[in-house]
Amino acid sequence: PKLGGLDTIMHHLVFAACSFINGTYGILPFQFGWLIAGELSTIFLNTRWFMLKSGRENSPLLGRVNELFAATFFLTRIGMYSAGMIH
């Protein structure tokens, strides 16, 4: 899929609006905290994308970034989200 399309822009605008509303009014702080914690893996996903696009696919650092992405994705989006849904 093409990255950076209207769907990506809308996703970020909605997330920014949710962040503003929560930060300003404190609405649903537990749920928002749970949601924003899942974004931890995005740091490593974006770093991985940047490394690949900038020709660093053979860098030893890319392996470490991949590991960190997988670990944080599993911990937050699979582990934490699943535990929250069960709770």
N, C-alpha and C positions, 0 to 999 in steps of 0.2 A: 504494500500500500504506500501511497505517497504521504510522506510526513509533512506536517505544517499546513494542512488544509483547513477549511472552515471548521471541521469537527474539533481539531486541536485548539484553534482559537477560542471556540465556544467553551470547550472544557476549561481552559485557563481563565476565561472571563467569569464563568460561573463559580469556579473555585476561589477566585479573587473576591467576588461578591460575598461568598460565604465567609471568607476570612475576615472581611471588613465588618460584616454584620455580627459575627461572633466576637470579634475584638472590641467592637463598639458597645454592643448591648449584652454580651455574655449569654446569648441564647444557646441552649444545648451544649454546654461546655464539655461534658463527658463524651458525647457523640462526636463533636468536632475534634477533640483531642485524639480520639480513636482513629478518626479519618486522617488527620494530618500525620499521625505517627506512621501510617502506611506509606507516606510519601518519602520516607527515609531511603528506600531503595532507588528512588528516582535520581538521587545524586549520582549513584554509581552507574545507572542506566545512561544518563546524559554524558558522563565521563567516558563510558565505553563507546557511545556513538561518536563523540568528538575524536577519540583516539582512532577509530576506524576511518572516519572521514578525513583525518589529517595524515593518513599513511603510516600509522603506528601499529598496524596489525601484528607485527612481529616483535613488538616490544615486550620484555618480560613483565613490565608493569601492567600490561593488558590482562595477563593471567590473574594477577592479584585483584584487579578491578572486577573481573568476571566472578571471582570467588566472593568478593564483598557484595556484589550485586545479588548473587544467588543466596548468600546467607541472609542478607537483610530482607530480600523478597520473601524468602521462606519464613523467617521469623515474624515479620510484620503482616504481610498480606495473606499468608496461609495460616501460620500459627496463631497470631493475635486476632485476626479477623474471625477465624473459626472459633476460637475460645469465646469471643464476644457474642457470636451468633448462638452458641450453645447456652451461654449464660442467659 
